[in-house]
Amino acid sequence: MSKTGISWQGEKTMPIDIAKIVGCAPKTLRKRFRDELDRGVAEANATVSGYLLAAAKGGNVTAQIFWLKTRAHWRERAANAEVLVRVQHI
């Protein structure tokens, strides 16, 4: 399979559509090019992760928050209602 076929899979083009473009049956495509199809997705994920990390390191706060929530498992917590009640009475 050509580099184009791998990039199509990385762009989440369906194998049935790739098969039409290449000119073979979807079953043949999956049978003969399974590794290339899988690699296309992995390469696309790695590329996007690299861009996200570069944006986060470059100061993009949205990218930093997204990275921490998805990769570092950070979570936002709701404010403790008891603390809010005490603050309102002060």
C-alpha positions as CSV (number, residue, x, y, z in Angstrom):
1,M,0.0,0.0,0.0
2,S,1.2,3.5,-0.7
3,K,1.9,6.2,1.8
4,T,-1.3,7.7,0.5
5,G,-3.3,4.7,1.6
6,I,-1.7,4.9,5.1
7,S,-2.6,8.6,5.3
8,W,-6.2,7.9,4.3
9,Q,-6.5,5.5,7.2
10,G,-4.9,8.0,9.5
11,E,-7.5,10.5,8.5
12,K,-10.1,7.9,9.4
13,T,-11.2,7.2,5.9
14,M,-13.2,3.9,6.0
15,P,-11.4,0.9,4.6
16,I,-14.3,0.3,2.2
17,D,-13.7,3.7,0.7
18,I,-9.9,3.1,0.5
19,A,-10.6,-0.2,-1.3
20,K,-12.8,1.6,-3.9
21,I,-10.0,4.2,-4.5
22,V,-7.3,1.5,-4.7
23,G,-9.4,-0.8,-6.8
24,C,-9.8,-3.9,-4.7
25,A,-12.3,-5.6,-2.4
26,P,-12.4,-4.3,1.2
27,K,-11.7,-7.9,2.4
28,T,-8.6,-8.0,0.3
29,L,-7.5,-4.6,1.6
30,R,-7.9,-5.8,5.2
31,K,-6.2,-9.1,4.6
32,R,-3.2,-7.9,2.7
33,F,-2.7,-4.5,4.3
34,R,-3.8,-4.9,8.0
35,D,-0.4,-3.7,9.4
36,E,-0.5,-0.6,7.1
37,L,-4.1,0.3,8.1
38,D,-3.3,0.0,11.8
39,R,0.0,1.9,11.4
40,G,-1.9,4.8,9.7
41,V,-4.1,5.3,12.7
42,A,-1.1,5.1,15.1
43,E,0.9,7.6,13.1
44,A,-2.0,10.0,12.9
45,N,-2.4,9.8,16.7
46,A,1.3,10.3,17.3
47,T,1.3,13.4,15.0
48,V,-1.7,15.0,16.7
49,S,-0.2,14.3,20.1
50,G,3.0,16.0,19.1
51,Y,1.1,19.1,17.9
52,L,-0.9,19.1,21.1
53,L,2.2,18.8,23.3
54,A,4.0,21.6,21.3
55,A,1.0,23.9,21.7
56,A,0.8,23.1,25.5
57,K,4.6,23.8,25.9
58,G,4.2,27.0,23.8
59,G,1.8,28.4,26.3
60,N,-1.6,27.5,24.9
61,V,-3.6,27.2,28.1
62,T,-6.5,25.3,26.4
63,A,-4.0,22.7,25.2
64,Q,-2.4,22.6,28.7
65,I,-5.7,22.0,30.4
66,F,-6.7,19.3,27.8
67,W,-3.4,17.6,28.1
68,L,-3.6,17.5,31.9
69,K,-7.2,16.2,32.0
70,T,-6.6,13.5,29.4
71,R,-3.0,12.5,30.0
72,A,-2.4,13.3,33.6
73,H,-6.0,12.4,34.7
74,W,-6.6,15.8,36.3
75,R,-10.2,16.4,37.3
76,E,-12.2,19.5,38.2
77,R,-14.0,19.1,41.5
78,A,-17.1,20.9,42.6
79,A,-16.7,23.4,45.3
80,N,-17.6,22.0,48.8
81,A,-21.1,23.3,49.6
82,E,-20.2,23.5,53.3
83,V,-17.3,25.9,52.6
84,L,-19.6,28.0,50.5
85,V,-22.2,28.2,53.2
86,R,-19.6,29.3,55.8
87,V,-18.2,32.0,53.4
88,Q,-21.7,33.4,52.8
89,H,-22.2,33.8,56.6
90,I,-19.1,35.8,57.1
